[in-house]
Amino acid sequence: MSGIDLNADLGEGFGRWTLADDESLLGLVTSANVACGFHAGDSTTMRTVVRDAVAGGVRVGAHVSYRDLAGFGRRFVDVPPTELADDVVYQVAALDGFARLAGGRVRYVKPHGALYNAVVHHEGQARAVVDAVRAYDPSLALVGLPGSAVLRIAEEAGLPTVREAFADRGYLPTGELVPRGRPGAVVHDAAEAAARVVELVTSGVVVAVDGTRVRVDAESVCVHSDTPGAVSLLTAVRRVLEERGIEVRPFAAAGSAV
Protein backbone atom coordinates (compact mmCIF):
# COMPACT_ATOMS: atom_id res chain seq x y z
CA MET A 1 0.00 0.00 0.00
CA SER A 2 1.12 3.53 -0.73
CA GLY A 3 -1.13 4.97 1.98
CA ILE A 4 -3.23 4.16 5.03
CA ASP A 5 -5.99 5.80 7.05
CA LEU A 6 -5.37 6.43 10.75
CA ASN A 7 -8.38 6.55 13.06
CA ALA A 8 -8.93 7.01 16.78
CA ASP A 9 -11.90 6.64 19.12
CA LEU A 10 -12.70 10.16 20.30
CA GLY A 11 -15.25 12.06 22.36
CA GLU A 12 -15.21 9.41 25.08
CA GLY A 13 -15.54 11.78 27.99
CA PHE A 14 -18.82 12.38 29.79
CA GLY A 15 -19.88 15.54 31.60
CA ARG A 16 -16.92 16.74 33.68
CA TRP A 17 -15.02 13.50 33.08
CA THR A 18 -12.33 13.75 30.39
CA LEU A 19 -10.81 10.52 29.12
CA ALA A 20 -8.30 11.56 26.46
CA ASP A 21 -6.62 14.46 24.67
CA ASP A 22 -9.07 14.68 21.78
CA GLU A 23 -7.56 17.90 20.45
CA SER A 24 -4.08 16.41 20.05
CA LEU A 25 -5.40 13.16 18.59
CA LEU A 26 -7.45 15.06 16.01
CA GLY A 27 -4.21 16.58 14.75
CA LEU A 28 -2.83 13.10 14.04
CA VAL A 29 -5.71 11.13 12.50
CA THR A 30 -7.55 11.23 9.21
CA SER A 31 -10.74 9.67 10.60
CA ALA A 32 -12.43 10.23 13.97
CA ASN A 33 -14.72 7.61 15.52
CA VAL A 34 -16.89 9.78 17.75
CA ALA A 35 -18.78 8.29 20.71
CA CYS A 36 -22.52 8.84 20.41
CA GLY A 37 -23.62 8.86 24.03
CA PHE A 38 -24.29 5.15 24.64
CA HIS A 39 -20.88 4.01 25.89
CA ALA A 40 -19.42 7.49 26.40
CA GLY A 41 -19.88 11.04 25.21
CA ASP A 42 -22.65 13.55 25.71
CA SER A 43 -24.24 16.22 23.55
CA THR A 44 -21.66 18.92 24.28
CA THR A 45 -18.73 16.56 23.85
CA MET A 46 -20.15 15.26 20.58
CA ARG A 47 -20.71 18.74 19.22
CA THR A 48 -17.22 19.94 20.24
CA VAL A 49 -15.34 16.98 18.79
CA VAL A 50 -17.33 16.98 15.55
CA ARG A 51 -16.88 20.74 15.14
CA ASP A 52 -13.11 20.43 15.58
CA ALA A 53 -12.92 17.40 13.28
CA VAL A 54 -14.78 19.13 10.47
CA ALA A 55 -12.68 22.28 10.89
CA GLY A 56 -9.51 20.19 10.70
CA GLY A 57 -10.56 18.21 7.65
CA VAL A 58 -10.88 14.95 9.61
CA ARG A 59 -13.55 12.50 8.43
CA VAL A 60 -16.29 11.90 11.04
CA GLY A 61 -17.62 8.46 11.90
CA ALA A 62 -20.28 7.33 14.36
CA HIS A 63 -18.82 5.06 17.06
CA VAL A 64 -21.96 3.15 18.01
CA SER A 65 -22.33 0.91 21.04
CA TYR A 66 -24.59 -1.06 23.28
CA ARG A 67 -26.47 1.12 25.77
CA ASP A 68 -23.82 0.65 28.47
CA LEU A 69 -22.37 3.82 30.00
CA ALA A 70 -21.46 2.07 33.24
CA GLY A 71 -19.44 -0.59 31.43
CA PHE A 72 -17.99 1.72 28.76
CA GLY A 73 -19.65 -0.47 26.15
CA ARG A 74 -17.27 -3.33 26.82
CA ARG A 75 -19.89 -5.77 28.13
CA PHE A 76 -21.90 -7.96 25.77
CA VAL A 77 -25.62 -7.20 25.84
CA ASP A 78 -28.04 -9.78 24.41
CA VAL A 79 -30.31 -7.11 22.99
CA PRO A 80 -33.04 -8.10 20.46
CA PRO A 81 -31.98 -7.27 16.88
CA THR A 82 -34.82 -4.82 16.27
CA GLU A 83 -33.92 -2.89 19.42
CA LEU A 84 -30.23 -2.92 18.53
CA ALA A 85 -30.99 -1.59 15.05
CA ASP A 86 -33.04 1.24 16.55
CA ASP A 87 -30.24 2.07 18.99
CA VAL A 88 -27.74 2.27 16.12
CA VAL A 89 -30.00 4.56 14.07
CA TYR A 90 -30.51 6.76 17.14
CA GLN A 91 -26.77 7.16 17.66
CA VAL A 92 -25.88 7.77 14.02
CA ALA A 93 -28.65 10.32 13.61
CA ALA A 94 -27.64 12.22 16.75
CA LEU A 95 -24.02 12.53 15.66
CA ASP A 96 -25.01 13.38 12.10
CA GLY A 97 -27.08 16.27 13.44
CA PHE A 98 -24.01 17.80 15.08
CA ALA A 99 -21.95 17.10 11.95
CA ARG A 100 -24.47 19.01 9.83
CA LEU A 101 -24.35 21.95 12.23
CA ALA A 102 -20.57 22.00 11.74
CA GLY A 103 -20.90 21.93 7.96
CA GLY A 104 -20.06 18.25 7.56
CA ARG A 105 -21.67 14.81 7.64
CA VAL A 106 -21.14 11.47 9.28
CA ARG A 107 -19.32 9.38 6.64
CA TYR A 108 -19.05 5.96 8.27
CA VAL A 109 -20.16 3.81 11.18
CA LYS A 110 -17.90 1.73 13.45
CA PRO A 111 -19.21 -0.45 16.29
CA HIS A 112 -17.47 0.00 19.64
CA GLY A 113 -16.10 -2.43 22.20
CA ALA A 114 -18.23 -5.48 22.94
CA LEU A 115 -20.50 -4.77 19.98
CA TYR A 116 -17.47 -4.63 17.65
CA ASN A 117 -16.33 -8.02 18.91
CA ALA A 118 -19.82 -9.53 18.93
CA VAL A 119 -20.54 -8.78 15.27
CA VAL A 120 -17.42 -10.66 14.23
CA HIS A 121 -19.47 -13.87 14.68
CA HIS A 122 -22.96 -12.97 15.98
CA GLU A 123 -25.02 -13.08 12.79
CA GLY A 124 -28.20 -11.62 14.31
CA GLN A 125 -26.53 -8.59 15.82
CA ALA A 126 -24.33 -8.11 12.75
CA ARG A 127 -27.41 -8.03 10.55
CA ALA A 128 -29.10 -5.56 12.91
CA VAL A 129 -26.16 -3.16 12.61
CA VAL A 130 -26.16 -3.48 8.82
CA ASP A 131 -29.93 -2.99 8.63
CA ALA A 132 -29.66 0.17 10.72
CA VAL A 133 -26.91 1.70 8.60
CA ARG A 134 -28.64 0.82 5.35
CA ALA A 135 -31.94 2.26 6.59
CA TYR A 136 -30.36 5.52 7.70
CA ASP A 137 -28.02 6.11 4.76
CA PRO A 138 -26.79 3.32 2.46
CA SER A 139 -23.87 5.47 1.34
CA LEU A 140 -22.27 5.23 4.81
CA ALA A 141 -19.29 2.91 5.06
CA LEU A 142 -19.22 0.24 7.76
CA VAL A 143 -15.89 -0.34 9.54
CA GLY A 144 -15.02 -3.72 11.03
CA LEU A 145 -12.56 -6.55 11.51
CA PRO A 146 -11.42 -8.34 8.33
CA GLY A 147 -13.34 -11.58 7.86
CA SER A 148 -16.12 -10.55 10.25
CA ALA A 149 -19.77 -11.41 9.79
CA VAL A 150 -20.75 -7.75 9.84
CA LEU A 151 -18.54 -6.87 6.87
CA ARG A 152 -19.71 -9.91 4.91
CA ILE A 153 -23.36 -9.05 5.52
CA ALA A 154 -22.70 -5.39 4.73
CA GLU A 155 -21.11 -6.30 1.40
CA GLU A 156 -24.04 -8.57 0.58
CA ALA A 157 -26.38 -5.65 1.36
CA GLY A 158 -24.42 -3.33 -0.95
CA LEU A 159 -22.90 -1.14 1.76
CA PRO A 160 -19.37 0.25 1.42
CA THR A 161 -17.00 -1.51 3.83
CA VAL A 162 -13.65 -0.73 5.47
CA ARG A 163 -11.37 -3.40 6.95
CA GLU A 164 -9.61 -2.25 10.08
CA ALA A 165 -6.43 -3.18 11.93
CA PHE A 166 -5.15 -2.04 15.33
CA ALA A 167 -1.83 -0.52 16.29
CA ASP A 168 -2.38 -0.90 20.03
CA ARG A 169 -4.12 -4.28 20.35
CA GLY A 170 -2.71 -7.80 20.40
CA TYR A 171 -3.84 -10.39 17.85
CA LEU A 172 -4.77 -14.05 18.16
CA PRO A 173 -3.58 -16.51 15.50
CA THR A 174 -7.15 -16.43 14.11
CA GLY A 175 -6.81 -12.74 13.24
CA GLU A 176 -9.15 -11.72 16.06
CA LEU A 177 -8.15 -9.43 18.91
CA VAL A 178 -6.82 -10.75 22.21
CA PRO A 179 -9.66 -10.22 24.73
CA ARG A 180 -9.01 -7.37 27.12
CA GLY A 181 -7.72 -8.58 30.46
CA ARG A 182 -5.56 -11.28 28.94
CA PRO A 183 -1.76 -10.95 28.60
CA GLY A 184 -0.77 -9.19 25.39
CA ALA A 185 -4.18 -7.61 24.82
CA VAL A 186 -2.84 -4.04 24.66
CA VAL A 187 0.35 -2.77 23.03
CA HIS A 188 1.83 0.03 25.14
CA ASP A 189 5.21 0.57 23.48
CA ALA A 190 5.12 3.29 20.80
CA ALA A 191 8.07 1.88 18.83
CA GLU A 192 6.47 -1.57 18.78
CA ALA A 193 3.16 -0.13 17.61
CA ALA A 194 4.85 1.88 14.85
CA ALA A 195 6.80 -1.15 13.63
CA ARG A 196 3.59 -3.21 13.65
CA VAL A 197 1.78 -0.68 11.45
CA VAL A 198 4.68 -0.41 8.99
CA GLU A 199 4.75 -4.20 8.57
CA LEU A 200 0.98 -4.26 8.18
CA VAL A 201 1.06 -1.64 5.45
CA THR A 202 4.09 -2.97 3.60
CA SER A 203 3.47 -6.72 3.88
CA GLY A 204 -0.13 -7.18 5.07
CA VAL A 205 1.04 -9.13 8.10
CA VAL A 206 0.58 -8.75 11.87
CA VAL A 207 2.49 -10.89 14.37
CA ALA A 208 0.10 -12.59 16.82
CA VAL A 209 0.81 -13.03 20.54
CA ASP A 210 2.13 -16.55 19.93
CA GLY A 211 4.49 -15.41 17.18
CA THR A 212 2.27 -16.52 14.31
CA ARG A 213 2.38 -14.25 11.26
CA VAL A 214 -1.25 -13.45 10.48
CA ARG A 215 -2.47 -12.05 7.17
CA VAL A 216 -4.46 -8.85 7.80
CA ASP A 217 -5.69 -6.75 4.88
CA ALA A 218 -6.82 -3.35 6.12
CA GLU A 219 -7.61 0.12 4.81
CA SER A 220 -7.55 1.80 8.22
CA VAL A 221 -5.55 1.47 11.44
CA CYS A 222 -6.94 2.37 14.87
CA VAL A 223 -5.40 3.65 18.07
CA HIS A 224 -7.69 3.70 21.11
CA SER A 225 -7.74 7.07 22.85
CA ASP A 226 -7.93 5.36 26.27
CA THR A 227 -4.70 3.42 25.71
CA PRO A 228 -2.12 4.97 28.07
CA GLY A 229 0.16 7.29 26.07
CA ALA A 230 -2.18 7.26 23.06
CA VAL A 231 -0.92 10.60 21.74
CA SER A 232 2.73 9.52 21.90
CA LEU A 233 1.87 6.18 20.37
CA LEU A 234 -0.06 7.69 17.46
CA THR A 235 2.63 10.34 16.95
CA ALA A 236 5.25 7.58 16.60
CA VAL A 237 3.07 5.62 14.19
CA ARG A 238 2.47 8.62 11.96
CA ARG A 239 6.11 9.74 12.03
CA VAL A 240 7.44 6.33 11.02
CA LEU A 241 4.87 5.96 8.25
CA GLU A 242 5.82 9.34 6.80
CA GLU A 243 9.53 8.52 7.09
CA ARG A 244 8.90 5.40 5.03
CA GLY A 245 7.07 7.43 2.37
CA ILE A 246 3.68 5.96 3.27
CA GLU A 247 0.94 8.55 2.91
CA VAL A 248 -1.49 8.97 5.79
CA ARG A 249 -4.82 9.59 4.08
CA PRO A 250 -8.55 8.92 4.47
CA PHE A 251 -9.65 5.41 3.49
CA ALA A 252 -11.36 4.55 0.25
CA ALA A 253 -14.17 2.19 1.23
CA ALA A 254 -14.69 -0.96 -0.82
CA GLY A 255 -17.79 -0.61 -2.96
CA SER A 256 -17.74 3.19 -2.78
CA ALA A 257 -15.95 6.16 -4.29
CA VAL A 258 -15.69 7.73 -0.81
C-alpha positions as CSV (number, residue, x, y, z in Angstrom):
1,M,0.0,0.0,0.0
2,S,1.1,3.5,-0.7
3,G,-1.1,5.0,2.0
4,I,-3.2,4.2,5.0
5,D,-6.0,5.8,7.1
6,L,-5.4,6.4,10.7
7,N,-8.4,6.5,13.1
8,A,-8.9,7.0,16.8
9,D,-11.9,6.6,19.1
10,L,-12.7,10.2,20.3
11,G,-15.2,12.1,22.4
12,E,-15.2,9.4,25.1
13,G,-15.5,11.8,28.0
14,F,-18.8,12.4,29.8
15,G,-19.9,15.5,31.6
16,R,-16.9,16.7,33.7
17,W,-15.0,13.5,33.1
18,T,-12.3,13.8,30.4
19,L,-10.8,10.5,29.1
20,A,-8.3,11.6,26.5
21,D,-6.6,14.5,24.7
22,D,-9.1,14.7,21.8
23,E,-7.6,17.9,20.5
24,S,-4.1,16.4,20.1
25,L,-5.4,13.2,18.6
26,L,-7.5,15.1,16.0
27,G,-4.2,16.6,14.7
28,L,-2.8,13.1,14.0
29,V,-5.7,11.1,12.5
30,T,-7.5,11.2,9.2
31,S,-10.7,9.7,10.6
32,A,-12.4,10.2,14.0
33,N,-14.7,7.6,15.5
34,V,-16.9,9.8,17.8
35,A,-18.8,8.3,20.7
36,C,-22.5,8.8,20.4
37,G,-23.6,8.9,24.0
38,F,-24.3,5.2,24.6
39,H,-20.9,4.0,25.9
40,A,-19.4,7.5,26.4
41,G,-19.9,11.0,25.2
42,D,-22.7,13.6,25.7
43,S,-24.2,16.2,23.6
44,T,-21.7,18.9,24.3
45,T,-18.7,16.6,23.9
46,M,-20.2,15.3,20.6
47,R,-20.7,18.7,19.2
48,T,-17.2,19.9,20.2
49,V,-15.3,17.0,18.8
50,V,-17.3,17.0,15.5
51,R,-16.9,20.7,15.1
52,D,-13.1,20.4,15.6
53,A,-12.9,17.4,13.3
54,V,-14.8,19.1,10.5
55,A,-12.7,22.3,10.9
56,G,-9.5,20.2,10.7
57,G,-10.6,18.2,7.6
58,V,-10.9,14.9,9.6
59,R,-13.5,12.5,8.4
60,V,-16.3,11.9,11.0
61,G,-17.6,8.5,11.9
62,A,-20.3,7.3,14.4
63,H,-18.8,5.1,17.1
64,V,-22.0,3.2,18.0
65,S,-22.3,0.9,21.0
66,Y,-24.6,-1.1,23.3
67,R,-26.5,1.1,25.8
68,D,-23.8,0.6,28.5
69,L,-22.4,3.8,30.0
70,A,-21.5,2.1,33.2
71,G,-19.4,-0.6,31.4
72,F,-18.0,1.7,28.8
73,G,-19.7,-0.5,26.2
74,R,-17.3,-3.3,26.8
75,R,-19.9,-5.8,28.1
76,F,-21.9,-8.0,25.8
77,V,-25.6,-7.2,25.8
78,D,-28.0,-9.8,24.4
79,V,-30.3,-7.1,23.0
80,P,-33.0,-8.1,20.5
81,P,-32.0,-7.3,16.9
82,T,-34.8,-4.8,16.3
83,E,-33.9,-2.9,19.4
84,L,-30.2,-2.9,18.5
85,A,-31.0,-1.6,15.0
86,D,-33.0,1.2,16.5
87,D,-30.2,2.1,19.0
88,V,-27.7,2.3,16.1
89,V,-30.0,4.6,14.1
90,Y,-30.5,6.8,17.1
91,Q,-26.8,7.2,17.7
92,V,-25.9,7.8,14.0
93,A,-28.7,10.3,13.6
94,A,-27.6,12.2,16.8
95,L,-24.0,12.5,15.7
96,D,-25.0,13.4,12.1
97,G,-27.1,16.3,13.4
98,F,-24.0,17.8,15.1
99,A,-21.9,17.1,12.0
100,R,-24.5,19.0,9.8
101,L,-24.4,22.0,12.2
102,A,-20.6,22.0,11.7
103,G,-20.9,21.9,8.0
104,G,-20.1,18.3,7.6
105,R,-21.7,14.8,7.6
106,V,-21.1,11.5,9.3
107,R,-19.3,9.4,6.6
108,Y,-19.0,6.0,8.3
109,V,-20.2,3.8,11.2
110,K,-17.9,1.7,13.4
111,P,-19.2,-0.4,16.3
112,H,-17.5,0.0,19.6
113,G,-16.1,-2.4,22.2
114,A,-18.2,-5.5,22.9
115,L,-20.5,-4.8,20.0
116,Y,-17.5,-4.6,17.6
117,N,-16.3,-8.0,18.9
118,A,-19.8,-9.5,18.9
119,V,-20.5,-8.8,15.3
120,V,-17.4,-10.7,14.2
121,H,-19.5,-13.9,14.7
122,H,-23.0,-13.0,16.0
123,E,-25.0,-13.1,12.8
124,G,-28.2,-11.6,14.3
125,Q,-26.5,-8.6,15.8
126,A,-24.3,-8.1,12.7
127,R,-27.4,-8.0,10.5
128,A,-29.1,-5.6,12.9
129,V,-26.2,-3.2,12.6
130,V,-26.2,-3.5,8.8
131,D,-29.9,-3.0,8.6
132,A,-29.7,0.2,10.7
133,V,-26.9,1.7,8.6
134,R,-28.6,0.8,5.4
135,A,-31.9,2.3,6.6
136,Y,-30.4,5.5,7.7
137,D,-28.0,6.1,4.8
138,P,-26.8,3.3,2.5
139,S,-23.9,5.5,1.3
140,L,-22.3,5.2,4.8
141,A,-19.3,2.9,5.1
142,L,-19.2,0.2,7.8
143,V,-15.9,-0.3,9.5
144,G,-15.0,-3.7,11.0
145,L,-12.6,-6.5,11.5
146,P,-11.4,-8.3,8.3
147,G,-13.3,-11.6,7.9
148,S,-16.1,-10.5,10.3
149,A,-19.8,-11.4,9.8
150,V,-20.8,-7.8,9.8
151,L,-18.5,-6.9,6.9
152,R,-19.7,-9.9,4.9
153,I,-23.4,-9.0,5.5
154,A,-22.7,-5.4,4.7
155,E,-21.1,-6.3,1.4
156,E,-24.0,-8.6,0.6
157,A,-26.4,-5.6,1.4
158,G,-24.4,-3.3,-0.9
159,L,-22.9,-1.1,1.8
160,P,-19.4,0.2,1.4
161,T,-17.0,-1.5,3.8
162,V,-13.7,-0.7,5.5
163,R,-11.4,-3.4,6.9
164,E,-9.6,-2.2,10.1
165,A,-6.4,-3.2,11.9
166,F,-5.2,-2.0,15.3
167,A,-1.8,-0.5,16.3
168,D,-2.4,-0.9,20.0
169,R,-4.1,-4.3,20.3
170,G,-2.7,-7.8,20.4
171,Y,-3.8,-10.4,17.9
172,L,-4.8,-14.0,18.2
173,P,-3.6,-16.5,15.5
174,T,-7.2,-16.4,14.1
175,G,-6.8,-12.7,13.2
176,E,-9.1,-11.7,16.1
177,L,-8.1,-9.4,18.9
178,V,-6.8,-10.7,22.2
179,P,-9.7,-10.2,24.7
180,R,-9.0,-7.4,27.1
181,G,-7.7,-8.6,30.5
182,R,-5.6,-11.3,28.9
183,P,-1.8,-11.0,28.6
184,G,-0.8,-9.2,25.4
185,A,-4.2,-7.6,24.8
186,V,-2.8,-4.0,24.7
187,V,0.4,-2.8,23.0
188,H,1.8,0.0,25.1
189,D,5.2,0.6,23.5
190,A,5.1,3.3,20.8
191,A,8.1,1.9,18.8
192,E,6.5,-1.6,18.8
193,A,3.2,-0.1,17.6
194,A,4.9,1.9,14.8
195,A,6.8,-1.2,13.6
196,R,3.6,-3.2,13.7
197,V,1.8,-0.7,11.4
198,V,4.7,-0.4,9.0
199,E,4.7,-4.2,8.6
200,L,1.0,-4.3,8.2
201,V,1.1,-1.6,5.4
202,T,4.1,-3.0,3.6
203,S,3.5,-6.7,3.9
204,G,-0.1,-7.2,5.1
205,V,1.0,-9.1,8.1
206,V,0.6,-8.8,11.9
207,V,2.5,-10.9,14.4
208,A,0.1,-12.6,16.8
209,V,0.8,-13.0,20.5
210,D,2.1,-16.6,19.9
211,G,4.5,-15.4,17.2
212,T,2.3,-16.5,14.3
213,R,2.4,-14.2,11.3
214,V,-1.3,-13.4,10.5
215,R,-2.5,-12.1,7.2
216,V,-4.5,-8.8,7.8
217,D,-5.7,-6.7,4.9
218,A,-6.8,-3.3,6.1
219,E,-7.6,0.1,4.8
220,S,-7.6,1.8,8.2
221,V,-5.5,1.5,11.4
222,C,-6.9,2.4,14.9
223,V,-5.4,3.6,18.1
224,H,-7.7,3.7,21.1
225,S,-7.7,7.1,22.9
226,D,-7.9,5.4,26.3
227,T,-4.7,3.4,25.7
228,P,-2.1,5.0,28.1
229,G,0.2,7.3,26.1
230,A,-2.2,7.3,23.1
231,V,-0.9,10.6,21.7
232,S,2.7,9.5,21.9
233,L,1.9,6.2,20.4
234,L,-0.1,7.7,17.5
235,T,2.6,10.3,17.0
236,A,5.2,7.6,16.6
237,V,3.1,5.6,14.2
238,R,2.5,8.6,12.0
239,R,6.1,9.7,12.0
240,V,7.4,6.3,11.0
241,L,4.9,6.0,8.2
242,E,5.8,9.3,6.8
243,E,9.5,8.5,7.1
244,R,8.9,5.4,5.0
245,G,7.1,7.4,2.4
246,I,3.7,6.0,3.3
247,E,0.9,8.5,2.9
248,V,-1.5,9.0,5.8
249,R,-4.8,9.6,4.1
250,P,-8.6,8.9,4.5
251,F,-9.7,5.4,3.5
252,A,-11.4,4.6,0.2
253,A,-14.2,2.2,1.2
254,A,-14.7,-1.0,-0.8
255,G,-17.8,-0.6,-3.0
256,S,-17.7,3.2,-2.8
257,A,-15.9,6.2,-4.3
258,V,-15.7,7.7,-0.8
